[in-house]
């Protein structure tokens, strides 16, 4: 009897622990933060890294040999086109010019005499007082004297050029480097490098673009959403140097290489930028060799839906976002994400502005699960400075 009573007591105790015949109570719904996609006008850029380079670089060499007599520029300073940089000792070339001029005067006299002889022999031949052979010789002598004078005049021109070339001028405007030859040293024509001049305006910036970005841009060009450099479009490119805020240096793409580099899988492009002197300082902001960051717009400005990048997850090879329906239950929504824009991700397909996207609490939320959504607005990204 005691055992039976104890068993009945245990059954009564267990049966009194919950509602009669009902399941255990559901846990409270998970709290998640949701937000409508931000609708904003965006210009999507592709980010690049590159190097600033000069447009032109010239090794200045003399065109005549001789001893350097004078250096007429300041090393490291800007020079103008055709400015005299070096002077080669002109004594020898002045003498050669005078010699050529003397030879020309001699041949002028010979030609004058040959013309007079030709007149006499012609008259004698016409009056049957002279032979045809003498007349032909007079013509040949006159032609020979004319040819010698022509050659002498060419020698004068060459001697004058050599004398002019003793003043070594800068072929371009730009900044001169150091002098490799100082006065008193011998410079050999077309061999000795006297100095180097690099152009300073405009300047180039070279970038290597990966194959995926190249294909994206080609698609935009085919869809008439972007201009083509090859087609003559002026495609904007902006760069920033170390320490710059934003992208203050604006130019345009000028050159796109004709093939990808097979070793890197990238395509070289080039932008050209103005490089005027800064007011008050007289310095130019861009110099050859500077590292720079650049950006090129991927198409025209457009309206787009934006969400935080963390809101997009992978689900068996698909990109999805978790959305909360009218019944406050979670559903997985496949989307096609685009590029990032100022820290947010562009959603190209799969969402509407009315969707409630889970932006926090995705780790514990599962499709079909009831949730307690707390709405929050996605802040608009700040404009770049």
WOLIN-V426694 format. One record per pair of residues at least 24 apart in sequence whose ideal C-beta (glycine too) atoms are under 10 Angstrom apart, sorted by the first residue. I is the first residue (numbers start at 1). J is the second residue. D is the distance in Angstrom with one decimal. If there is no record, write none. Layout:
[[I J D] [I J D]]
This chain:
[[26 370 8.4] [27 370 10.0] [28 370 9.5] [28 372 7.5] [29 328 7.2] [29 329 9.3] [29 369 7.9] [29 370 4.6] [29 371 5.3] [29 372 4.6] [29 373 9.1] [30 330 8.7] [30 361 6.6] [30 364 5.8] [30 365 6.2] [30 366 9.0] [30 369 6.5] [30 370 7.9] [30 371 5.0] [30 372 6.8] [30 373 9.7] [31 360 9.4] [31 361 6.7] [31 364 9.8] [31 365 10.0] [31 371 7.1] [31 372 4.6] [31 373 8.0] [31 374 6.2] [32 322 8.1] [32 324 7.1] [32 328 9.8] [32 330 7.8] [32 356 9.6] [32 358 5.0] [32 359 8.4] [32 360 6.6] [32 361 3.5] [32 362 7.6] [32 364 8.2] [32 365 5.6] [32 369 9.4] [32 371 4.9] [32 372 7.3] [32 373 5.9] [32 374 7.1] [33 357 9.7] [33 358 7.2] [33 359 5.5] [33 360 3.9] [33 361 6.1] [33 362 9.6] [33 373 7.6] [33 374 5.2] [33 375 7.8] [33 376 5.3] [34 311 9.7] [34 322 8.9] [34 323 7.9] [34 324 5.3] [34 328 9.8] [34 330 9.9] [34 355 9.0] [34 356 4.2] [34 357 6.2] [34 358 5.6] [34 359 6.7] [34 360 8.6] [34 361 8.8] [34 371 8.4] [34 373 4.5] [34 374 7.0] [34 375 5.7] [34 376 7.2] [35 307 7.8] [35 308 8.4] [35 311 8.5] [35 355 9.4] [35 356 7.3] [35 357 5.9] [35 358 8.6] [35 359 5.1] [35 360 9.0] [35 373 9.7] [35 374 9.7] [35 375 6.7] [35 376 5.1] [35 377 6.1] [35 378 4.9] [35 379 9.7] [36 305 9.1] [36 307 9.4] [36 351 9.4] [36 352 9.1] [36 353 6.1] [36 354 6.7] [36 355 6.7] [36 356 6.6] [36 357 7.3] [36 375 8.1] [36 376 9.6] [36 377 7.6] [36 378 7.5] [37 304 9.0] [37 305 4.0] [37 306 6.2] [37 307 5.4] [37 311 9.2] [37 321 9.0] [37 335 9.9] [37 344 9.4] [37 345 9.9] [37 346 9.9] [37 347 6.4] [37 351 5.5] [37 352 7.9] [37 353 5.9] [37 354 8.9] [37 355 6.3] [37 356 9.5] [37 357 6.2] [37 359 10.0] [37 378 7.3] [38 304 8.9] [38 305 7.2] [38 306 4.3] [38 307 7.4] [38 308 9.4] [38 341 9.9] [38 344 6.7] [38 353 8.9] [38 377 7.9] [38 378 4.3] [38 379 8.0] [38 380 6.5] [38 381 8.4] [39 303 6.5] [39 304 7.6] [39 305 6.2] [39 306 7.7] [39 353 5.4] [39 378 9.8] [39 380 9.9] [40 302 9.9] [40 303 7.4] [40 304 6.6] [40 305 8.5] [40 306 5.9] [40 341 7.9] [40 342 9.1] [40 344 8.3] [40 346 9.5] [40 378 9.4] [40 380 6.3] [40 381 7.7] [41 301 5.5] [41 302 7.0] [41 303 5.8] [41 304 7.7] [42 299 9.8] [42 301 6.8] [42 302 6.5] [42 303 7.8] [42 304 4.7] [42 305 9.6] [42 306 7.2] [42 338 9.2] [42 339 9.1] [42 340 10.0] [42 341 4.6] [42 342 8.2] [42 344 8.7] [42 346 6.4] [42 381 9.1] [43 236 9.6] [43 295 9.7] [43 297 5.3] [43 298 8.2] [43 299 7.9] [43 300 7.6] [43 301 4.6] [43 302 8.0] [43 304 9.8] [43 341 7.9] [43 342 10.0] [44 216 9.8] [44 220 10.0] [44 295 9.7] [44 297 7.0] [44 298 4.6] [44 299 6.7] [44 300 9.9] [44 301 9.1] [44 302 8.4] [44 304 8.0] [44 338 7.0] [44 339 4.8] [44 340 8.1] [44 341 5.7] [44 342 9.9] [44 346 6.5] [45 236 9.6] [45 237 9.7] [45 238 8.3] [45 247 9.0] [45 294 9.1] [45 295 3.9] [45 296 6.4] [45 297 5.6] [45 298 6.5] [45 299 10.0] [45 339 8.1] [45 340 9.5] [45 341 8.2] [45 342 9.6] [45 384 10.0] [46 207 9.6] [46 209 7.4] [46 210 9.1] [46 212 9.7] [46 213 5.1] [46 214 9.8] [46 216 7.7] [46 217 7.7] [46 294 9.0] [46 295 6.6] [46 296 5.4] [46 297 8.1] [46 298 5.6] [46 339 7.6] [47 207 9.9] [47 213 9.4] [47 293 7.0] [47 294 7.6] [47 295 5.5] [47 296 8.8] [47 339 9.6] [47 340 9.3] [48 205 8.8] [48 206 9.8] [48 207 4.2] [48 208 7.9] [48 209 6.7] [48 210 9.6] [48 213 8.6] [48 237 8.1] [48 238 9.9] [48 239 8.4] [48 269 8.2] [48 271 9.2] [48 292 8.7] [48 293 7.0] [48 294 4.2] [48 295 6.5] [48 296 6.7] [49 207 7.0] [49 208 8.0] [49 239 9.9] [49 291 7.4] [49 292 7.5] [49 293 5.8] [49 294 7.3] [50 204 9.4] [50 205 5.0] [50 206 5.3] [50 207 3.8] [50 208 7.5] [50 209 9.7] [50 237 9.5] [50 239 7.3] [50 268 9.4] [50 269 8.7] [50 270 8.8] [50 271 8.0] [50 290 9.5] [50 291 7.9] [50 292 5.5] [50 293 7.8] [50 294 5.5] [51 204 9.0] [51 205 6.9] [51 206 5.6] [51 207 8.4] [51 208 9.8] [51 288 8.5] [51 289 6.9] [51 290 7.1] [51 291 6.2] [51 292 6.9] [52 203 5.8] [52 204 7.1] [52 205 5.2] [52 206 8.3] [52 239 7.7] [52 241 7.9] [52 249 9.1] [52 271 9.7] [52 273 8.1] [52 275 9.2] [52 285 9.6] [52 286 5.3] [52 287 6.6] [52 288 6.1] [52 289 6.7] [52 290 4.1] [52 291 7.9] [52 292 5.6] [53 198 9.3] [53 203 7.2] [53 204 4.7] [53 205 7.1] [53 206 5.9] [53 270 8.4] [53 286 9.5] [53 287 9.8] [53 288 5.3] [53 289 7.5] [53 290 9.0] [54 172 9.8] [54 174 7.4] [54 175 8.8] [54 197 9.6] [54 198 4.3] [54 199 5.1] [54 200 7.3] [54 201 9.7] [54 202 9.5] [54 203 6.5] [54 204 7.0] [54 275 9.7] [54 286 9.3] [54 287 8.6] [54 288 4.4] [54 289 9.0] [55 172 9.0] [55 174 8.9] [55 198 8.6] [55 199 4.6] [55 200 8.8] [55 201 8.2] [55 202 6.0] [55 203 6.6] [55 204 5.6] [55 254 9.9] [55 270 9.9] [55 272 7.5] [55 273 10.0] [55 275 9.5] [55 288 9.4] [56 171 8.7] [56 172 5.3] [56 173 9.2] [56 174 7.0] [56 197 8.2] [56 198 7.1] [56 199 4.1] [56 200 9.7] [56 204 9.8] [57 172 8.8] [57 174 8.3] [57 177 9.6] [57 196 6.6] [57 197 7.5] [57 198 4.8] [57 199 7.3] [57 288 8.1] [58 170 7.8] [58 171 5.3] [58 172 5.7] [58 174 7.9] [58 195 9.4] [58 196 6.9] [58 197 5.1] [58 198 7.8] [58 199 8.5] [59 171 9.9] [59 177 9.6] [59 180 9.3] [59 192 9.8] [59 193 4.8] [59 194 8.3] [59 195 8.1] [59 196 5.5] [59 197 8.5] [60 85 6.2] [60 86 7.8] [60 168 6.4] [60 169 8.6] [60 170 6.7] [60 171 7.3] [60 172 9.6] [60 176 8.1] [60 177 9.2] [60 179 9.6] [60 180 9.2] [60 181 9.9] [60 192 9.6] [60 193 7.0] [60 194 4.8] [60 195 5.1] [60 196 6.8] [60 197 6.1] [61 168 8.1] [61 187 8.1] [61 188 8.7] [61 189 7.7] [61 190 5.7] [61 191 6.7] [61 192 6.2] [61 193 5.9] [61 194 6.6] [61 195 9.7] [62 86 7.1] [62 88 5.8] [62 165 7.0] [62 166 8.2] [62 167 9.9] [62 168 5.3] [62 181 8.9] [62 187 4.7] [62 188 7.6] [62 189 5.7] [62 190 7.6] [62 191 8.6] [62 192 6.4] [62 193 9.6] [62 194 6.5] [63 88 9.2] [63 161 8.2] [63 162 7.9] [63 164 9.1] [63 165 4.2] [63 166 9.1] [63 168 7.8] [63 189 5.8] [63 190 6.6] [64 88 6.0] [64 89 9.9] [64 90 9.1] [64 92 8.9] [64 93 6.6] [64 161 8.8] [64 162 5.1] [64 163 8.5] [64 164 9.3] [64 165 4.7] [64 166 6.1] [64 168 9.0] [64 187 8.6] [64 188 9.6] [64 189 5.2] [64 190 9.2] [65 92 9.2] [65 162 9.9] [65 186 7.3] [65 187 6.6] [65 188 5.2] [65 189 4.5] [65 190 8.9] [65 191 8.7] [65 192 8.5] [66 90 7.9] [66 91 8.7] [66 92 6.8] [66 93 7.7] [66 162 9.7] [66 165 9.6] [66 166 6.7] [66 186 7.3] [66 187 6.5] [66 188 9.1] [66 189 8.4] [67 91 9.7] [67 92 9.9] [67 181 9.8] [67 183 8.1] [67 184 6.6] [67 185 6.9] [67 186 5.5] [67 187 7.4] [68 168 8.7] [68 179 9.0] [68 181 5.5] [68 182 6.9] [68 183 5.0] [68 184 6.6] [68 185 5.5] [68 186 7.7] [68 187 5.5] [68 192 9.0] [68 194 7.6] [69 166 8.1] [69 183 6.1] [69 184 8.4] [70 167 9.5] [70 183 5.9] [71 168 9.7] [71 179 5.6] [71 181 8.4] [71 182 6.6] [71 183 5.9] [71 194 8.6] [71 195 8.8] [72 167 8.7] [72 168 9.1] [72 169 9.9] [73 170 7.9] [73 176 5.5] [73 179 8.1] [73 195 7.8] [73 197 9.4] [74 176 7.7] [74 179 9.8] [75 175 9.9] [75 176 6.4] [75 177 6.9] [75 178 4.8] [75 179 5.8] [75 195 7.6] [76 175 7.0] [76 176 6.9] [76 177 7.1] [76 178 7.1] [77 175 7.0] [77 176 6.4] [78 170 9.9] [78 173 7.5] [78 174 6.8] [78 175 5.1] [78 176 7.5] [78 197 9.3] [78 200 6.6] [78 201 9.8] [78 277 9.3] [78 282 9.6] [78 284 8.9] [79 169 9.3] [79 170 4.8] [79 172 8.8] [79 173 7.0] [79 174 6.8] [79 175 7.4] [79 176 5.0] [79 195 9.3] [79 197 6.4] [80 169 9.5] [80 170 7.0] [80 172 9.4] [80 173 5.4] [80 174 9.1] [81 169 8.2] [81 170 6.2] [81 171 7.2] [81 172 5.8] [81 173 4.4] [81 174 8.6] [81 197 9.5] [81 199 10.0] [82 167 9.7] [82 169 4.9] [82 170 6.6] [82 171 8.0] [82 172 9.4] [82 173 8.9] [83 167 10.0] [83 169 6.3] [83 170 5.0] [83 173 8.3] [83 176 9.0] [83 197 9.6] [84 166 9.9] [84 167 4.9] [84 168 7.0] [84 169 5.5] [84 170 8.2] [85 167 8.7] [85 168 5.4] [85 169 6.6] [85 170 5.6] [85 171 10.0] [85 176 6.9] [85 179 8.4] [85 194 6.8] [85 195 6.4] [85 197 8.1] [86 166 9.0] [86 167 7.9] [86 168 4.1] [86 169 8.9] [86 170 10.0] [86 179 7.9] [86 181 7.5] [86 182 9.7] [86 183 8.5] [86 187 7.6] [86 194 5.3] [86 195 7.9] [87 166 6.3] [87 167 5.7] [87 168 7.3] [87 183 8.6] [88 162 9.6] [88 163 9.8] [88 165 7.6] [88 166 4.1] [88 167 7.7] [88 168 6.7] [88 186 9.7] [88 187 6.4] [88 189 9.2] [88 194 9.7] [89 166 7.2] [89 183 9.7] [89 184 9.9] [89 186 9.8] [89 187 9.8] [90 162 9.0] [90 163 5.9] [90 164 9.4] [90 165 9.5] [90 166 4.2] [90 167 8.2] [91 166 9.3] [92 162 8.8] [92 163 9.4] [92 166 9.0] [93 159 6.8] [93 160 9.0] [93 161 9.3] [93 162 4.7] [93 163 4.3] [93 164 8.8] [93 165 8.0] [93 166 5.7] [94 159 8.8] [94 162 9.6] [94 163 6.1] [94 166 8.8] [95 159 9.1] [95 163 9.8] [96 155 8.5] [96 156 9.7] [96 158 8.7] [96 159 4.7] [96 160 9.6] [96 162 6.6] [96 163 7.7] [97 155 9.1] [97 156 6.9] [97 157 9.9] [97 158 9.2] [97 159 4.0] [97 160 5.9] [97 161 9.7] [97 162 7.7] [97 163 5.4] [97 164 10.0] [98 156 9.8] [98 159 8.3] [99 155 8.4] [99 156 9.6] [99 159 7.6] [100 151 9.9] [100 152 6.6] [100 153 8.5] [100 154 8.9] [100 155 4.1] [100 156 4.5] [100 157 8.6] [100 158 7.6] [100 159 4.4] [100 160 8.3] [100 162 9.9] [101 152 8.5] [101 153 9.6] [101 155 8.9] [101 156 5.7] [101 159 8.0] [101 160 9.3] [102 152 9.0] [102 156 9.9] [103 148 8.4] [103 149 9.1] [103 151 8.7] [103 152 4.6] [103 153 9.5] [103 155 6.6] [103 156 8.4] [104 148 9.2] [104 149 6.5] [104 150 9.6] [104 151 9.1] [104 152 3.8] [104 153 5.7] [104 154 9.5] [104 155 7.5] [104 156 5.7] [105 149 9.4] [105 152 8.4] [106 148 8.6] [106 149 8.9] [106 152 7.7] [107 144 9.7] [107 145 6.3] [107 146 8.5] [107 147 8.9] [107 148 4.4] [107 149 3.9] [107 150 8.5] [107 151 7.9] [107 152 4.9] [107 153 8.6] [108 145 8.8] [108 148 9.6] [108 149 5.8] [108 152 8.2] [108 153 9.4] [109 145 9.0] [109 149 9.5] [110 141 8.7] [110 142 9.4] [110 144 8.6] [110 145 4.4] [110 146 9.3] [110 148 6.9] [110 149 7.6] [111 141 9.6] [111 142 7.0] [111 143 9.6] [111 144 9.1] [111 145 4.0] [111 146 5.6] [111 147 9.4] [111 148 7.8] [111 149 5.2] [111 150 9.7] [112 142 9.9] [112 145 8.4] [112 149 9.8] [113 141 8.9] [113 142 9.2] [113 145 7.7] [114 138 7.4] [114 139 9.1] [114 140 9.3] [114 141 4.9] [114 142 3.9] [114 143 8.3] [114 144 7.6] [114 145 4.3] [114 146 7.8] [114 148 9.9] [114 149 10.0] [115 141 9.8] [115 142 5.9] [115 145 8.2] [115 146 9.0] [116 142 9.4] [117 141 6.6] [117 142 7.4] [117 145 9.8] [118 142 4.8] [118 143 9.5] [118 145 9.9] [162 189 9.4] [165 189 8.4] [168 194 6.2] [168 195 9.1] [170 195 8.8] [170 197 5.3] [171 197 7.4] [172 197 5.8] [172 198 8.5] [172 199 5.7] [172 200 9.7] [173 197 8.3] [173 199 6.9] [173 200 7.7] [173 201 8.3] [174 198 5.1] [174 199 4.2] [174 200 5.2] [174 201 8.5] [175 199 8.2] [175 200 5.4] [175 284 8.8] [175 287 8.8] [175 288 9.1] [198 287 9.2] [198 288 6.0] [199 275 9.2] [199 288 9.0] [200 275 6.0] [200 276 9.8] [200 277 9.1] [200 284 5.6] [200 286 8.2] [200 287 8.2] [200 288 8.7] [201 273 8.9] [201 274 6.6] [201 275 4.2] [201 276 6.7] [201 277 8.7] [201 284 6.9] [201 286 8.5] [202 251 7.6] [202 254 9.2] [202 271 9.7] [202 272 5.1] [202 273 5.9] [202 274 5.7] [202 275 6.0] [202 276 9.5] [202 286 8.8] [203 239 9.8] [203 249 8.9] [203 251 8.4] [203 271 9.2] [203 272 7.4] [203 273 5.2] [203 274 8.1] [203 275 4.7] [203 284 8.2] [203 285 9.1] [203 286 4.4] [203 287 8.0] [203 288 7.4] [203 290 9.0] [204 251 9.0] [204 254 7.8] [204 255 8.5] [204 270 5.5] [204 271 7.0] [204 272 5.9] [204 273 7.6] [204 286 9.2] [204 288 8.7] [205 237 7.5] [205 239 5.5] [205 249 8.4] [205 251 7.4] [205 253 9.8] [205 269 9.3] [205 270 7.0] [205 271 4.8] [205 272 8.1] [205 273 6.4] [205 286 8.1] [205 290 8.6] [205 292 5.6] [205 293 9.9] [205 294 6.3] [206 255 8.9] [206 257 9.7] [206 268 6.2] [206 269 7.5] [206 270 5.3] [206 271 8.2] [206 292 9.6] [206 294 9.7] [207 237 8.2] [207 239 9.0] [207 253 9.2] [207 266 8.9] [207 267 9.1] [207 268 7.2] [207 269 5.3] [207 270 7.6] [207 271 7.4] [207 292 8.7] [207 293 9.6] [207 294 5.7] [207 295 9.9] [207 296 8.3] [208 257 9.5] [208 260 9.7] [208 261 7.4] [208 264 6.6] [208 265 9.3] [208 266 4.0] [208 267 7.1] [208 268 5.8] [208 269 8.1] [209 256 8.8] [209 257 9.5] [209 260 9.1] [209 266 5.9] [209 267 4.9] [209 268 7.8] [209 269 5.8] [209 296 8.4] [210 260 9.3] [210 264 8.7] [210 265 6.6] [210 266 5.5] [210 267 8.1] [211 260 6.3] [211 264 9.5] [211 265 5.1] [211 266 7.0] [211 267 7.4] [212 265 9.3] [213 266 9.1] [213 267 8.6] [213 296 8.8] [213 298 8.2] [213 339 9.7] [214 256 9.1] [214 260 7.3] [214 265 9.5] [214 266 8.3] [214 267 5.2] [214 269 9.2] [216 298 6.5] [216 299 9.3] [216 338 9.7] [216 339 8.5] [217 256 9.5] [217 267 9.6] [217 269 9.8] [217 296 8.1] [217 298 6.7] [217 299 8.8] [219 298 9.9] [219 299 9.8] [220 297 9.7] [220 298 6.3] [220 299 5.0] [220 300 9.2] [221 299 9.5] [223 299 8.6] [224 299 9.8] [224 300 9.8] [225 298 8.6] [225 299 4.4] [225 300 6.4] [225 302 8.5] [226 296 9.4] [226 297 7.7] [226 298 6.9] [226 299 4.9] [226 300 7.4] [227 253 9.3] [227 297 9.8] [227 299 9.5] [227 300 9.2] [228 253 9.8] [228 256 8.7] [229 253 5.0] [229 254 7.3] [229 255 7.3] [229 256 5.1] [229 269 7.9] [229 270 9.5] [230 255 9.8] [230 256 6.6] [230 258 9.6] [235 269 9.2] [235 271 8.7] [235 296 6.5] [235 297 7.8] [236 271 9.1] [236 295 9.0] [236 296 7.1] [236 297 5.9] [237 269 8.2] [237 270 9.2] [237 271 4.0] [237 272 8.7] [237 273 8.2] [237 294 5.8] [237 295 7.3] [237 296 5.1] [237 297 8.7] [238 271 8.7] [238 273 9.2] [238 292 9.9] [238 293 9.3] [238 294 6.5] [238 295 5.5] [238 296 8.1] [238 297 9.0] [238 384 9.8] [239 271 7.2] [239 273 7.0] [239 286 8.5] [239 290 9.1] [239 292 4.4] [239 293 6.6] [239 294 4.4] [239 295 8.0] [240 292 6.6] [240 293 5.2] [240 294 7.8] [240 295 8.7] [240 384 9.9] [241 285 7.2] [241 286 7.6] [241 287 9.3] [241 290 5.7] [241 291 7.6] [241 292 5.6] [241 293 8.2] [242 290 7.8] [242 291 6.6] [242 292 8.3] [242 293 8.8] [244 285 8.9] [244 292 8.8] [244 293 8.6] [244 385 9.8] [245 384 8.4] [245 385 4.7] [246 383 9.3] [246 384 4.8] [246 385 4.8] [247 292 9.5] [247 293 7.9] [247 294 7.6] [247 295 6.2] [247 384 7.3] [247 385 9.7] [248 285 8.1] [248 385 9.5] [249 273 5.5] [249 274 8.4] [249 275 8.5] [249 285 6.7] [249 286 6.7] [249 292 7.9] [249 294 8.9] [250 274 8.4] [251 275 9.5] [251 286 9.7] [251 294 9.2] [252 296 9.8] [253 294 10.0] [253 296 6.9] [269 294 9.4] [269 296 8.1] [271 296 8.3] [295 384 9.8] [298 338 9.0] [298 339 6.7] [302 346 9.4] [303 353 9.9] [304 338 7.3] [304 339 9.8] [304 341 7.3] [304 344 9.3] [304 345 9.8] [304 346 4.8] [304 347 7.5] [304 348 7.9] [305 335 9.2] [305 338 9.5] [305 344 9.6] [305 345 9.4] [305 346 7.2] [305 347 4.6] [305 348 8.5] [305 349 9.5] [305 350 9.2] [305 351 5.4] [305 352 8.0] [305 353 6.6] [305 355 8.6] [305 357 9.5] [306 338 9.6] [306 340 9.2] [306 341 6.4] [306 342 8.7] [306 343 9.2] [306 344 4.0] [306 345 6.6] [306 346 6.1] [306 347 7.2] [306 351 10.0] [306 378 6.9] [306 380 8.9] [306 381 7.9] [307 335 8.6] [307 337 8.6] [307 344 6.6] [307 345 5.7] [307 346 8.7] [307 347 6.0] [307 351 7.6] [307 355 9.3] [307 357 5.6] [307 358 9.9] [307 359 7.1] [307 378 6.9] [308 343 8.1] [308 344 6.3] [308 345 7.0] [308 357 8.7] [308 359 5.4] [308 360 8.9] [308 378 6.9] [308 379 10.0] [309 337 8.3] [309 340 6.7] [309 343 7.9] [309 344 7.3] [309 345 4.5] [310 345 9.0] [310 359 7.3] [310 360 8.3] [310 362 7.5] [311 335 9.4] [311 337 9.8] [311 344 9.7] [311 345 7.7] [311 347 9.2] [311 357 5.5] [311 358 6.7] [311 359 5.0] [311 360 8.8] [311 362 7.0] [311 378 9.3] [312 337 5.5] [312 345 6.1] [312 347 8.0] [312 350 9.9] [312 357 9.3] [312 362 9.5] [313 358 9.8] [313 362 6.4] [313 363 9.4] [315 367 9.1] [318 350 9.9] [319 345 9.8] [319 347 9.3] [319 350 8.3] [320 350 8.4] [320 367 9.1] [321 345 9.7] [321 347 7.8] [321 350 7.6] [321 351 6.9] [321 355 8.0] [321 357 5.2] [321 358 7.2] [321 359 9.1] [321 362 8.6] [322 356 9.6] [322 357 7.2] [322 358 4.0] [322 359 9.2] [322 361 8.8] [322 362 5.5] [322 365 5.6] [322 366 8.7] [322 367 7.5] [322 369 9.6] [322 371 9.2] [323 350 9.8] [323 351 8.0] [323 352 9.8] [323 354 10.0] [323 355 5.1] [323 356 5.8] [323 357 5.7] [323 358 6.9] [323 367 9.8] [323 373 10.0] [324 355 8.8] [324 356 4.5] [324 357 8.2] [324 358 6.4] [324 365 8.7] [324 369 9.9] [324 370 9.5] [324 371 6.0] [324 372 9.6] [324 373 4.8] [324 375 9.5] [325 355 9.5] [325 356 7.9] [325 373 9.8] [326 356 9.2] [327 370 7.9] [328 356 9.4] [328 369 9.7] [328 370 5.8] [328 371 5.9] [328 372 7.2] [328 373 6.2] [329 367 8.3] [329 368 6.1] [329 369 6.7] [329 370 5.4] [329 371 7.2] [330 358 7.0] [330 361 9.6] [330 362 9.2] [330 365 5.0] [330 366 6.4] [330 367 5.5] [330 368 6.6] [330 369 5.0] [330 370 8.0] [330 371 5.8] [330 373 9.3] [331 355 9.9] [331 358 10.0] [331 367 5.7] [331 368 7.7] [331 369 9.8] [332 365 9.7] [332 366 9.0] [332 367 4.8] [332 368 9.4] [333 357 8.2] [333 367 9.7] [341 381 7.0] [342 380 9.0] [342 381 3.5] [342 382 7.3] [342 383 8.4] [342 384 7.4] [343 379 9.8] [343 381 5.6] [343 382 9.2] [344 378 7.2] [344 379 9.3] [344 380 9.1] [344 381 5.9]]
